[in-house]
Amino acid sequence: MAIAVQPRKRTTNSASALTTVRLPALRHFGPNWYATVMGTAIVANAGVSLPYDVPGLRTACVAVWALSAAMLAVVLTARGAHWIHHRDQARAHLLDPGVAPFYGCLSMALLAVGIGTISVGQDVIGETAAVATASVLYAAGTLIGLVAAVVVPYLMVVRHRVAPGTASPVWLLPVVPPMVSAALGPLLVPHLPPGQWREAMLLASYAMFGISLMATLVILPMVFARLVHHGPLPLALTPTLFLVLGPLGQSTTAVNKLADVAPGAIQASYANGFSAFAVIYGVPVMGFALMWLVFSAAMVVRAARRGMPFTMSWWAFTFPVGTCVTGAAGLAQHTGLRALEWLAVALFVLLVTAWAVTGVRTLRGLASGALLAAPPQRLSSH
């Protein structure tokens, strides 16, 4: 009997040891890692939106899109393993007001790769496969985004204990995904049957634009009030100020893309109104985005002089700036204003620089194990 029991005991211990050896780093692999996918995909999406035909640019965008798709597969697999092997930590993340908002990044990662798939991915996999893949990513990303936009704020109200004066730009993350859906939806409109299907997609995209915009207008005053009354964010969190650019640039992008497809989806009187709205809304919002960009950059310079460390928050320098590139490019297309074309190019150079620097630092952090170590403290509570 002892002989029969011993192998079973040894097998159980071996399996446990194997899990411990192979998966310890995943315990602190949080939902913020989807930001690496978002930040990479937006480089391809922004590059292909530029108004100038630069030799080799589209090929480079295809390569970056392929990289983002591969990264999405890796991060999805790692996050799945995290939920299987570290379920207690995953649940703790949902109950942590500093981490829960990052669950919105899953939706935006799916949608950002979806936009790239239909914009440049078809060069590799063909139009039919690209549309089918983008449709799946749109459906999954939109559903997850709408759930996050409700569930995370609900948890903040009923379960999280948020101290006064701790409002953070991170709070925007769960409410921005519907705006990204509003930017991907128009790309699918031409591939839908004419009539009710196209009109439904168009108006549903506008509805999601409204969801995200109204939620952003609720959160932004709290963020600025926190800065005014309680001073700058902690050094490691200062890059998150760039997150405010996300809903600004993405909403400008969305209204321009929706205006592009409106003539074939809705009656002419409304289509003309949507075209005018793209410029009437987009120009002042882009102006505010540029003001916030300068303000955030000044805060980052201040933090850097005081020893701002590298953290995953640096990925806030990528996706939000990329949405401003696509927003400026869309406005340039609708207005014909050369200055907006130059603005799109300048912002794209900033985006690529930020992506390259942040990507290299992330790879170093992964190699050293620093980025997968347990966080020393909850920075968002200070």
C-alpha positions as CSV (number, residue, x, y, z in Angstrom):
1,M,0.0,0.0,0.0
2,A,2.9,2.3,0.8
3,I,4.4,1.6,-2.6
4,A,1.1,2.4,-4.3
5,V,0.6,5.7,-2.5
6,Q,4.2,6.9,-2.9
7,P,4.0,7.5,-6.7
8,R,0.8,9.4,-6.4
9,K,2.2,11.7,-3.7
10,R,5.4,12.2,-5.7
11,T,3.3,13.0,-8.9
12,T,1.2,15.6,-7.0
13,N,4.3,17.3,-5.6
14,S,6.0,17.2,-9.0
15,A,3.1,18.8,-10.7
16,S,3.0,21.5,-8.0
17,A,6.7,22.1,-8.3
18,L,6.5,22.2,-12.1
19,T,3.8,24.9,-11.9
20,T,5.8,26.8,-9.4
21,V,8.9,26.7,-11.6
22,R,7.2,27.6,-14.9
23,L,4.6,30.1,-13.9
24,P,5.8,32.3,-10.9
25,A,6.3,35.4,-13.1
26,L,2.7,35.4,-14.3
27,R,1.4,36.1,-10.8
28,H,1.9,39.8,-11.3
29,F,1.2,39.8,-15.1
30,G,-1.7,42.2,-14.9
31,P,-4.2,43.6,-17.5
32,N,-1.9,46.6,-18.0
33,W,0.2,44.5,-20.4
34,Y,-2.5,44.9,-23.0
35,A,-1.2,48.4,-23.3
36,T,1.9,47.0,-25.1
37,V,-0.4,45.7,-27.8
38,M,-2.4,48.9,-28.1
39,G,0.8,51.0,-28.2
40,T,2.2,48.8,-31.0
41,A,-0.9,48.5,-33.1
42,I,-1.5,52.3,-33.1
43,V,1.9,52.8,-34.8
44,A,0.7,50.9,-37.8
45,N,-2.8,52.5,-37.7
46,A,-1.4,56.0,-37.5
47,G,1.3,55.4,-40.1
48,V,-1.2,54.3,-42.7
49,S,-3.4,57.3,-42.0
50,L,-0.8,59.9,-42.9
51,P,-1.6,62.1,-45.9
52,Y,1.8,61.6,-47.5
53,D,3.0,58.6,-49.5
54,V,6.4,57.8,-48.0
55,P,8.3,55.0,-49.7
56,G,8.4,51.9,-47.5
57,L,6.0,53.3,-44.9
58,R,3.1,51.0,-45.7
59,T,5.4,48.0,-45.7
60,A,6.7,49.0,-42.3
61,C,3.1,49.5,-41.1
62,V,2.3,45.9,-42.2
63,A,5.2,44.6,-40.2
64,V,4.2,46.5,-37.1
65,W,0.6,45.3,-37.4
66,A,1.9,41.7,-37.7
67,L,4.0,42.3,-34.6
68,S,1.0,43.7,-32.7
69,A,-1.2,40.7,-33.7
70,A,1.5,38.3,-32.4
71,M,1.8,40.3,-29.2
72,L,-2.0,40.1,-28.7
73,A,-1.8,36.3,-29.0
74,V,1.0,36.1,-26.5
75,V,-0.6,38.5,-24.0
76,L,-4.0,36.8,-24.3
77,T,-2.3,33.4,-23.6
78,A,-0.4,34.8,-20.6
79,R,-3.5,36.4,-19.2
80,G,-5.4,33.2,-19.6
81,A,-2.7,31.3,-17.7
82,H,-2.8,34.1,-15.0
83,W,-6.5,33.5,-14.4
84,I,-6.0,29.7,-14.3
85,H,-3.0,29.6,-12.0
86,H,-3.3,32.8,-10.0
87,R,-7.1,33.3,-9.8
88,D,-6.8,34.9,-6.3
89,Q,-4.5,37.5,-7.7
90,A,-6.7,38.1,-10.7
91,R,-9.7,38.7,-8.4
92,A,-7.7,41.0,-6.3
93,H,-6.9,43.0,-9.4
94,L,-10.6,43.5,-10.0
95,L,-11.0,44.8,-6.4
96,D,-8.0,47.1,-6.6
97,P,-9.0,50.6,-7.7
98,G,-5.5,51.1,-9.1
99,V,-5.6,48.0,-11.3
100,A,-9.3,47.4,-12.2
101,P,-9.4,50.2,-14.8
102,F,-6.8,48.4,-16.9
103,Y,-9.3,45.8,-17.7
104,G,-10.5,48.3,-20.4
105,C,-7.2,47.7,-22.1
106,L,-8.2,44.2,-23.2
107,S,-11.0,45.7,-25.4
108,M,-8.8,48.4,-26.8
109,A,-6.1,45.9,-27.7
110,L,-8.5,43.7,-29.6
111,L,-10.0,46.8,-31.4
112,A,-6.7,48.4,-32.2
113,V,-5.4,45.2,-33.9
114,G,-8.8,44.9,-35.6
115,I,-8.3,48.4,-37.1
116,G,-4.9,47.4,-38.3
117,T,-6.2,44.2,-39.8
118,I,-8.6,45.9,-42.1
119,S,-6.4,48.9,-42.8
120,V,-3.1,47.1,-43.7
121,G,-3.5,43.5,-42.7
122,Q,-5.4,42.8,-46.0
123,D,-2.1,43.3,-47.8
124,V,-1.0,40.0,-46.2
125,I,-4.1,37.9,-45.6
126,G,-6.4,39.3,-48.3
127,E,-9.5,41.5,-48.0
128,T,-12.0,38.7,-47.2
129,A,-9.9,37.3,-44.4
130,A,-9.1,40.8,-43.1
131,V,-12.7,41.8,-42.9
132,A,-13.7,38.5,-41.3
133,T,-10.9,38.8,-38.7
134,A,-11.6,42.5,-38.0
135,S,-15.3,41.7,-37.6
136,V,-14.5,39.0,-34.9
137,L,-12.2,41.4,-33.1
138,Y,-14.8,44.2,-33.3
139,A,-17.5,42.0,-31.9
140,A,-15.3,40.7,-29.0
141,G,-13.7,44.1,-28.3
142,T,-17.0,46.0,-28.4
143,L,-18.8,43.5,-26.1
144,I,-15.9,43.5,-23.6
145,G,-15.5,47.3,-23.8
146,L,-19.2,47.9,-23.1
147,V,-19.1,45.5,-20.1
148,A,-15.9,47.2,-18.8
149,A,-17.5,50.6,-19.2
150,V,-20.3,49.5,-16.8
151,V,-18.6,47.0,-14.5
152,V,-15.5,48.9,-13.5
153,P,-17.3,52.1,-12.5
154,Y,-19.9,49.9,-10.7
155,L,-17.1,48.3,-8.7
156,M,-15.6,51.7,-8.0
157,V,-18.9,52.7,-6.4
158,V,-19.9,49.6,-4.5
159,R,-16.7,47.7,-3.8
160,H,-13.6,49.9,-4.1
161,R,-12.7,52.3,-1.4
162,V,-11.4,55.3,-3.2
163,A,-9.8,58.0,-1.0
164,P,-10.6,61.7,-1.7
165,G,-8.1,63.3,-4.0
166,T,-7.0,60.1,-5.7
167,A,-8.7,60.6,-9.1
168,S,-6.4,59.5,-11.8
169,P,-6.3,59.6,-15.7
170,V,-6.2,55.8,-15.4
171,W,-10.0,56.0,-14.6
172,L,-10.5,56.8,-18.3
173,L,-9.3,53.4,-19.4
174,P,-12.6,51.5,-18.9
175,V,-14.7,54.2,-20.6
176,V,-12.6,54.8,-23.7
177,P,-13.1,51.4,-25.4
178,P,-16.6,52.3,-26.9
179,M,-14.9,55.2,-28.6
180,V,-12.4,52.9,-30.2
181,S,-15.3,50.7,-31.4
182,A,-16.8,53.9,-32.9
183,A,-13.6,54.3,-34.9
184,L,-13.5,50.6,-36.1
185,G,-17.2,50.4,-36.9
186,P,-17.0,52.8,-39.9
187,L,-14.4,50.6,-41.5
188,L,-16.8,47.7,-41.5
189,V,-19.8,49.7,-42.8
190,P,-18.9,49.4,-46.6
191,H,-18.7,45.6,-46.2
192,L,-22.3,45.3,-44.8
193,P,-25.4,45.0,-46.9
194,P,-26.8,48.3,-48.0
195,G,-29.8,49.7,-46.1
196,Q,-30.6,48.8,-42.5
197,W,-27.4,47.1,-41.7
198,R,-25.2,50.0,-42.7
199,E,-27.4,52.6,-41.0
200,A,-27.5,50.5,-37.8
201,M,-23.7,50.2,-37.7
202,L,-23.3,53.9,-38.4
203,L,-25.8,55.0,-35.7
204,A,-24.5,52.3,-33.2
205,S,-21.0,53.8,-33.6
206,Y,-22.3,57.3,-32.9
207,A,-24.1,55.9,-29.8
208,M,-20.8,54.4,-28.6
209,F,-19.1,57.7,-29.4
210,G,-21.7,59.3,-27.0
211,I,-21.2,56.8,-24.3
212,S,-17.5,57.3,-24.1
213,L,-17.6,61.1,-24.6
214,M,-20.1,61.7,-21.8
215,A,-18.2,59.4,-19.4
216,T,-15.0,61.3,-20.3
217,L,-16.6,64.6,-19.6
218,V,-17.6,63.3,-16.1
219,I,-14.1,62.0,-15.3
220,L,-11.8,64.8,-16.6
221,P,-12.9,67.5,-14.2
222,M,-12.2,65.1,-11.3
223,V,-8.7,64.4,-12.6
224,F,-7.9,68.1,-13.0
225,A,-9.3,69.0,-9.6
226,R,-7.1,66.3,-8.1
227,L,-4.0,67.9,-9.7
228,V,-5.0,71.4,-8.6
229,H,-5.9,70.6,-5.0
230,H,-3.4,67.8,-4.3
231,G,-0.4,68.6,-6.6
232,P,1.3,66.5,-9.2
233,L,0.9,62.8,-9.5
234,P,3.6,60.5,-8.1
235,L,6.7,60.4,-10.3
236,A,6.0,56.9,-11.6
237,L,2.4,57.8,-12.5
238,T,3.1,61.1,-14.2
239,P,3.1,59.5,-17.8
240,T,-0.6,58.6,-17.2
241,L,-1.4,62.2,-17.9
242,F,-1.0,61.4,-21.5
243,L,-4.0,59.0,-21.2
244,V,-6.3,62.1,-21.4
245,L,-5.2,62.4,-25.1
246,G,-6.8,59.0,-25.8
247,P,-10.5,60.0,-25.8
248,L,-9.7,63.4,-27.4
249,G,-7.8,62.0,-30.4
250,Q,-10.0,58.9,-30.7
251,S,-13.2,60.9,-30.7
252,T,-11.8,63.1,-33.4
253,T,-10.8,60.1,-35.4
254,A,-14.2,58.5,-35.0
255,V,-16.3,61.4,-36.2
256,N,-14.1,61.8,-39.3
257,K,-14.3,58.1,-40.1
258,L,-18.0,58.1,-39.6
259,A,-18.4,61.1,-41.9
260,D,-16.5,59.2,-44.6
261,V,-19.0,56.4,-44.7
262,A,-22.2,58.3,-43.9
263,P,-23.1,59.1,-47.5
264,G,-23.5,55.4,-48.3
265,A,-25.3,54.5,-45.0
266,I,-27.8,57.2,-44.3
267,Q,-29.9,59.8,-46.1
268,A,-28.0,62.7,-47.6
269,S,-29.3,65.4,-45.2
270,Y,-27.9,63.6,-42.2
271,A,-24.7,62.6,-44.1
272,N,-24.0,66.3,-44.8
273,G,-24.6,67.1,-41.2
274,F,-22.2,64.4,-40.0
275,S,-19.5,65.7,-42.4
276,A,-19.9,69.2,-41.0
277,F,-19.9,67.8,-37.4
278,A,-16.6,66.1,-38.0
279,V,-14.9,69.5,-38.5
280,I,-16.9,71.5,-36.1
281,Y,-16.2,69.0,-33.3
282,G,-12.8,67.8,-34.3
283,V,-11.0,71.2,-34.6
284,P,-11.7,72.5,-31.1
285,V,-11.1,69.1,-29.5
286,M,-7.8,68.8,-31.3
287,G,-6.9,72.2,-30.1
288,F,-7.5,71.1,-26.5
289,A,-5.6,67.9,-27.1
290,L,-2.5,70.0,-28.2
291,M,-2.8,72.1,-25.0
292,W,-3.0,69.0,-22.9
293,L,-0.1,67.4,-24.7
294,V,2.1,70.4,-23.9
295,F,0.9,70.5,-20.3
296,S,1.5,66.7,-19.9
297,A,4.9,67.0,-21.5
298,A,5.9,69.8,-19.1
299,M,4.8,67.6,-16.1
300,V,6.8,64.7,-17.5
301,V,9.9,66.8,-17.9
302,R,9.5,68.0,-14.3
303,A,9.1,64.4,-13.1
304,A,12.1,63.3,-15.1
305,R,14.3,65.9,-13.5
306,R,13.2,64.5,-10.1
307,G,14.1,60.9,-11.1
308,M,11.0,59.5,-12.7
309,P,11.6,55.7,-13.0
310,F,10.6,53.5,-15.9
311,T,7.4,51.6,-15.4
312,M,4.7,50.2,-17.6
313,S,3.0,53.6,-17.3
314,W,5.4,54.8,-20.1
315,W,3.1,53.0,-22.6
316,A,0.7,56.0,-22.0
317,F,3.1,57.9,-24.4
318,T,2.0,55.7,-27.3
319,F,-1.6,54.9,-27.9
320,P,-3.0,58.3,-26.9
321,V,-0.6,60.1,-29.1
322,G,-1.4,57.8,-31.9
323,T,-5.1,58.6,-31.7
324,C,-4.1,62.3,-32.1
325,V,-2.2,61.4,-35.3
326,T,-5.2,59.7,-36.8
327,G,-7.5,62.5,-35.6
328,A,-5.2,65.2,-37.2
329,A,-5.0,63.2,-40.4
330,G,-8.7,62.8,-40.6
331,L,-9.2,66.6,-40.1
332,A,-6.6,67.3,-42.8
333,Q,-8.5,65.1,-45.2
334,H,-11.8,66.9,-44.5
335,T,-10.5,70.4,-44.5
336,G,-7.6,70.2,-46.9
337,L,-5.5,72.3,-44.5
338,R,-1.8,71.7,-45.0
339,A,-1.0,72.7,-41.4
340,L,-3.1,69.7,-40.1
341,E,-1.1,67.4,-42.4
342,W,2.2,68.7,-40.9
343,L,0.7,68.3,-37.4
344,A,-0.1,64.6,-38.2
345,V,3.4,64.0,-39.4
346,A,5.0,65.7,-36.3
347,L,2.8,63.7,-33.9
348,F,3.7,60.5,-35.8
349,V,7.4,61.2,-35.3
350,L,6.7,61.7,-31.6
351,L,4.7,58.5,-31.5
352,V,7.4,56.3,-33.2
353,T,10.1,57.8,-30.9
354,A,8.0,57.1,-27.8
355,W,7.2,53.6,-29.0
356,A,10.8,52.7,-29.7
357,V,12.1,54.0,-26.4
358,T,9.3,52.4,-24.4
359,G,9.6,49.1,-26.2
360,V,13.3,48.8,-25.6
361,R,12.9,49.7,-21.9
362,T,10.1,47.1,-21.6
363,L,12.3,44.4,-23.2
364,R,15.1,45.2,-20.7
365,G,12.6,45.1,-17.8
366,L,11.4,41.7,-19.0
367,A,14.9,40.4,-19.3
368,S,15.8,41.5,-15.8
369,G,12.5,40.4,-14.3
370,A,11.8,43.8,-12.8
371,L,8.6,44.3,-14.7
372,L,7.1,41.0,-13.5
373,A,8.1,41.4,-9.9
374,A,5.6,42.1,-7.1
375,P,4.9,45.9,-6.9
376,P,6.5,47.5,-3.8
377,Q,3.4,49.6,-3.1
378,R,0.2,50.9,-4.6
379,L,1.2,54.1,-6.2
380,S,-2.3,55.2,-7.0
381,S,-3.2,55.5,-3.3
382,H,-0.8,58.4,-2.7
